[in-house]
Amino acid sequence: MIQKPSARDASELRWFRSSYSDSSNSNECVEVAATPGAVHVRDSKNVRGFRLAVTPAAWTGFVAYAAGR
């Protein structure tokens, strides 16, 4: 995981919601924005709040893990 804050302003990122997010329950949505060096993840209910930034390789591993659940 990347622990330092991203130099990129959150408003510059192109955020999207997963097609697997439950649209009937707005409490369970995350948004993702990909850049060449990081994948950013945030809570869609608190877009100005904390966000995670992980390496693309870590994100790929997480998605593969989550898909098997």
Rosetta blueprint (number, residue, H / E / L):
1 M L
2 I L
3 Q L
4 K L
5 P L
6 S L
7 A L
8 R L
9 D L
10 A H
11 S H
12 E H
13 L L
14 R L
15 W L
16 F E
17 R E
18 S L
19 S L
20 Y L
21 S L
22 D L
23 S L
24 S L
25 N L
26 S H
27 N H
28 E H
29 C L
30 V E
31 E E
32 V E
33 A E
34 A E
35 T L
36 P L
37 G L
38 A L
39 V E
40 H E
41 V E
42 R E
43 D E
44 S L
45 K L
46 N L
47 V L
48 R L
49 G L
50 F L
51 R E
52 L E
53 A E
54 V E
55 T L
56 P H
57 A H
58 A H
59 W H
60 T H
61 G H
62 F H
63 V H
64 A H
65 Y H
66 A H
67 A H
68 G L
69 R L
